[in-house]
Amino acid sequence: MINVQRLTDTFKRLVSIDSVSREEGRLCAVLASRLEEMGAQIHIDDAGAKIGGDSGNLIAKFKGNVACPPMMLNGHMDTVEPGRGIQPVLENGVFTSRGDTILGADDKSAIAILLEALTVVLENDLPHGPIDLVLTVCEEVGLLGVKHLDYDRIDAAFGFALDATDTAGIITRAPAANYIRIAVHGKDAHAGAAPEKGINAITLAAQALSRLPMGRIDEETTCNIGVIEGGFATNIVPNLVTLQGEVRSHAREKLTAVTDGIKSAFEQAVDSYPAPDTGRNLPRVSVAVEPEFPATHIPEDHQVVMLAKTAAGNLNRKMICKPTGGGADANIFFEKGIITGVLGTGMTDMHTVRESVGLKDLVQMSELMVEIIRLHAAHPS
């Protein structure tokens, strides 16, 4: 029932519309128009105004023709850079960009799949319950859209987000994450004439970093310092360096322990400085920790998992439960009480100019979503 040409045309059109984070307005308008033509009730919330973007989240509600609890379907509208002027290429059944931009399959492959699946359901009058289609903004810059979503408009208590690679897996475990910002304050001085009068903030930061494990800490936990900024000129002892990083873990106690270890390492580097300027309280350090998203853990016997596995089985495919080290809108939905399994679309090499997705994967995932929607209506409990 999947219209392959329509699906191809939809995906090409979507990725050809620029929608980098905070600039999703044009894409949102196109999607709202199409979904309204499909019979959905459309609402665009005020998330954009809250996060400095030109569009809010798009919520499209389909009434359904079967009385059962509503189900949510989710993807995100924004892309990363370089994401302007994308020209999709389809060769040998695989979509890529021309090589100078991303493709935008993350996450427009999801949107194309969901549009095709819903179109098939509606044009064939297949049984379906109420559906809340939620297309978010600013997922790529800290899940900002879903964090500011108008949850009063969402009736579903479970659903699916399409924002992963593996088409034969459903993500049921994802880590929590802490965002960390560190500021090391030293003392400026002329680096040639009087370096001994200065306190080099970069040196102190380096000493702290040298004491810390980075990368994969264990099978549940990762740590990364990804941004370092400091200094003004080679002839000035730097008086400030700022660092940004994150800790992720599936275990709350490990998340806390690694986060506290980072804070302790920087405090020790500052406290052990041999010649502090006590009058100015230098050197000193400040560490700000902000929870970025919570962990998710969906039991394997939950309705979300069983729907995905049964639908895949009906199509003679496999569906396995998988953990991930990444975060998605699903983490925030989970915190809000909306149990959300994450499915893959086949996209690979996301966030690079080598990004790709196979047409076959788009077709198969569209088929899977049609079957999930049908099964939900047939077995709503």
C-alpha positions in Angstrom: 0.0 0.0 0.0 3.0 2.3 0.4 3.2 4.7 -2.5 7.0 4.7 -3.2 7.0 7.6 -5.5 5.0 9.8 -3.2 7.3 8.8 -0.3 10.3 9.7 -2.4 8.9 13.0 -3.5 7.9 13.8 0.1 11.4 13.1 1.5 13.1 15.1 -1.3 10.8 18.1 -0.6 11.3 18.0 3.1 15.1 18.0 3.0 15.1 20.7 0.4 13.4 23.1 2.9 16.0 24.7 5.2 15.1 24.1 8.9 18.2 24.5 11.0 17.5 24.8 14.7 15.5 27.9 15.5 14.6 28.4 11.8 11.9 25.7 11.4 9.1 28.2 10.5 9.0 27.5 6.7 9.0 23.8 7.1 6.4 24.0 9.9 4.1 26.0 7.6 4.4 23.4 4.8 3.7 20.5 7.2 0.8 22.2 8.9 -0.8 22.8 5.5 -0.4 19.2 4.4 -1.6 17.8 7.7 -4.6 20.1 7.7 -5.5 18.8 4.2 -5.3 15.3 5.7 -8.0 16.2 8.2 -5.9 16.8 11.3 -6.6 19.5 13.9 -3.5 21.7 13.9 -1.9 23.6 16.8 1.4 25.4 16.8 2.5 26.1 20.4 4.5 29.1 21.7 7.8 27.2 22.2 9.5 29.3 19.5 8.9 32.5 21.4 10.3 30.9 24.6 13.5 29.6 23.0 14.3 32.3 20.4 13.1 30.5 17.3 10.7 31.3 14.5 8.3 28.4 15.1 6.7 26.5 17.8 6.1 22.8 18.0 3.6 21.4 15.5 0.8 19.3 17.1 -1.5 17.5 14.6 -4.4 15.6 16.1 -6.3 12.9 14.2 -9.6 11.8 15.7 -9.5 8.1 14.7 -12.3 5.9 13.6 -12.0 3.4 16.5 -12.6 4.2 20.2 -9.4 3.5 22.0 -6.7 5.4 24.0 -4.7 7.9 21.8 -1.2 7.1 20.6 1.5 9.7 20.0 3.9 9.7 17.0 6.9 12.0 17.1 9.8 13.4 15.0 11.7 16.6 15.0 11.8 19.3 12.3 15.2 20.9 12.9 18.5 19.9 11.5 22.1 20.7 12.3 24.6 22.7 10.2 25.7 22.6 7.4 22.0 22.3 6.6 21.2 25.1 4.1 20.6 24.6 0.4 20.4 20.8 0.7 20.1 19.1 -2.7 19.1 15.5 -2.3 20.5 12.8 -4.6 19.0 9.4 -5.1 21.4 6.8 -6.5 21.2 3.1 -6.3 18.3 3.3 -3.9 20.2 5.5 -1.4 19.6 9.2 -0.6 22.6 11.4 0.0 23.3 15.1 -0.3 25.7 16.5 -2.9 28.5 16.2 -0.3 28.7 19.8 0.9 25.8 19.7 3.3 24.1 17.2 5.6 21.2 15.3 4.1 18.7 16.1 6.8 17.5 12.5 7.2 17.9 13.3 10.9 15.0 13.7 11.3 13.1 14.3 8.1 13.2 10.6 7.2 11.0 10.2 10.3 8.6 12.9 9.1 8.4 11.5 5.6 7.7 8.0 7.0 5.0 9.3 9.4 3.3 11.3 6.6 3.2 8.4 4.3 2.0 5.9 6.9 -0.8 8.3 8.0 -1.8 9.0 4.4 -2.0 5.2 3.7 -4.2 4.7 6.8 -6.5 7.5 5.9 -6.9 6.9 2.1 -7.6 3.2 2.8 -9.9 4.0 5.7 -7.9 1.5 7.9 -8.9 1.2 11.5 -7.0 3.7 13.6 -7.4 5.2 17.0 -6.8 8.9 17.9 -3.3 10.0 17.1 -1.3 12.9 18.4 1.4 13.7 15.8 4.0 15.8 17.5 6.8 17.4 15.4 9.2 19.4 17.6 11.6 22.2 17.1 15.2 22.6 18.4 15.7 18.9 19.3 19.3 19.2 18.1 20.2 22.1 20.5 19.3 20.5 23.8 15.8 19.1 23.2 14.5 22.6 23.7 11.2 22.2 21.7 10.0 19.2 23.6 11.0 20.8 26.9 8.7 23.7 26.1 5.9 21.7 24.5 2.3 22.6 25.3 1.5 19.3 27.1 -2.1 20.3 27.7 -2.6 19.6 23.9 -1.3 16.0 24.2 -3.8 13.3 25.2 -1.6 10.2 24.6 0.2 8.4 27.4 2.4 6.3 25.1 3.8 6.4 21.6 6.8 6.2 19.3 9.6 8.6 18.3 11.4 7.9 15.1 14.9 9.2 15.7 17.5 6.4 15.5 19.3 4.3 12.9 18.4 0.6 13.4 15.1 -0.3 11.7 15.0 -3.7 13.5 15.4 -2.2 17.0 13.3 -0.3 19.6 15.3 1.8 22.1 13.9 1.1 25.5 16.9 2.3 27.7 18.6 5.7 27.4 20.8 7.5 29.8 20.3 10.6 31.9 22.7 13.5 31.1 24.1 16.4 33.1 25.3 19.6 31.2 28.4 21.1 33.0 29.8 24.6 32.6 33.0 25.5 34.3 34.7 28.9 34.7 38.3 29.0 36.0 39.3 32.5 37.0 43.0 33.4 37.1 44.9 36.7 37.0 46.0 38.6 33.9 49.6 39.9 33.5 52.0 40.7 30.7 53.3 37.3 29.6 56.8 38.7 28.7 57.4 41.5 31.2 55.8 40.1 34.4 54.4 36.5 34.0 55.0 35.8 37.7 52.3 38.4 38.5 49.7 36.4 36.6 47.8 33.2 37.3 47.3 31.2 34.2 43.7 30.0 34.1 44.4 27.7 31.1 47.1 25.9 33.0 44.9 25.3 36.0 42.1 23.9 33.7 44.7 21.7 32.0 45.8 20.3 35.4 42.2 19.5 36.3 41.5 17.8 33.0 44.7 15.7 33.3 43.2 14.1 36.4 39.9 13.1 34.8 38.9 10.1 32.8 37.2 10.9 29.6 35.2 9.1 27.0 33.6 5.8 28.0 33.9 5.4 31.8 32.1 2.0 31.8 29.3 0.2 29.9 26.7 2.6 31.4 28.6 5.9 31.7 30.4 8.4 29.4 32.0 11.8 30.0 33.1 14.5 27.6 34.5 18.0 27.8 33.6 19.3 24.3 34.2 23.1 24.4 37.1 25.1 25.9 37.4 28.9 25.4 40.0 31.2 27.0 42.7 33.7 26.5 43.0 36.9 24.6 46.5 37.1 23.2 49.8 35.2 23.3 51.4 38.0 25.4 48.7 38.0 28.1 48.5 35.5 30.9 44.9 34.3 30.5 42.7 35.2 33.5 39.7 33.2 32.4 38.9 29.9 30.7 35.4 28.4 30.3 34.7 24.8 29.6 31.5 23.0 28.6 30.9 19.3 28.9 28.5 16.5 29.8 28.2 13.3 31.8 25.8 10.6 30.7 24.8 7.4 32.6 22.1 4.9 32.8 22.7 4.7 36.6 21.8 7.7 38.7 24.6 7.1 41.2 27.3 6.9 38.5 26.0 10.1 36.9 26.3 11.9 40.3 29.7 10.4 41.1 31.3 11.4 37.8 29.8 14.8 37.9 31.1 15.3 41.4 34.5 14.0 40.3 34.8 16.8 37.7 33.8 19.4 40.2 36.3 18.1 42.7 39.2 18.0 40.2 38.8 21.6 39.3 38.4 22.7 42.9 41.6 20.8 43.8 43.6 22.4 41.0 42.6 25.8 42.2 43.0 25.1 45.9 46.5 23.7 45.4 47.8 26.7 43.5 51.1 27.7 45.4 50.8 31.5 45.3 47.2 32.6 45.4 46.1 36.2 45.4 44.1 36.0 48.6 43.1 39.7 48.4 41.2 39.1 45.2 40.2 35.5 45.9 42.2 34.2 42.9 42.4 31.7 41.5 38.9 30.4 41.9 36.5 28.2 40.0 32.7 28.0 39.5 31.0 24.8 38.3 27.3 24.9 37.2 25.5 21.6 36.6 22.2 21.5 34.8 20.3 18.2 34.2 19.9 18.0 30.5 17.5 15.0 30.2 16.4 12.1 32.4 17.0 8.4 31.8 14.4 6.1 30.2 13.7 2.5 30.9 10.7 0.8 29.3 9.9 -2.7 30.5 9.9 -5.3 27.6 6.3 -6.2 28.3 5.0 -2.6 28.0 2.4 -2.0 25.3 4.9 0.2 23.3 7.3 -2.7 23.0 4.7 -5.3 22.3 3.1 -3.3 19.6 6.4 -2.8 17.8 7.4 -6.4 18.1 4.1 -7.8 17.0 3.9 -5.4 14.1 7.4 -6.4 12.9 6.5 -10.1 13.3 3.4 -9.6 11.2 5.6 -8.3 8.5 8.1 -11.2 8.9 10.7 -9.0 10.5 12.5 -8.9 13.8 12.3 -6.2 16.5 14.7 -6.3 19.4 15.0 -4.1 22.5 18.1 -1.9 22.5 19.9 0.5 24.8 21.4 3.7 23.5 23.9 6.3 24.8 22.1 9.2 23.1 19.2 11.4 24.2 16.1 12.2 22.2 12.7 13.9 22.6 11.6 10.5 24.1 13.6 11.2 27.3 11.5 14.3 28.0 8.3 12.6 27.0 9.2 9.8 29.5 9.7 12.3 32.2 6.2 13.8 31.4 4.6 10.4 31.7 4.4 9.6 28.0 6.1 6.3 27.5 7.9 6.6 24.2 9.9 3.9 22.4 12.4 5.1 19.8 12.5 3.4 16.4 15.1 3.7 13.6 14.6 5.0 10.1 17.8 3.6 8.5 19.6 6.9 8.5 23.4 6.7 8.9 26.3 9.1 9.5 24.0 11.7 10.9 25.5 15.2 11.5 28.0 14.8 8.7 28.1 15.5 5.0 28.2 11.7 4.5 24.7 11.3 5.9 22.5 8.9 4.0 19.3 6.8 4.1 18.0 4.0 1.9 14.7 4.3 0.1 14.0 0.7 1.1 14.3 1.6 4.7 11.9 4.4 4.3 9.4 2.1 2.7 9.8 -0.7 5.3 9.4 1.7 8.2 6.3 3.2 6.6 4.9 -0.3 6.4 5.8 -0.9 10.0 4.1 2.3 11.2 0.9 1.4 9.2 0.9 -2.0 11.0 1.5 -0.4 14.4 -1.4 2.0 13.9 -3.6 -0.9 12.7 -2.7 -3.1 15.6 -3.3 -0.4 18.1 -6.8 0.0 16.9 -7.4 -3.8 16.9 -5.9 -4.3 20.4 -6.2 -1.0 22.2 -5.6 -2.3 25.8 
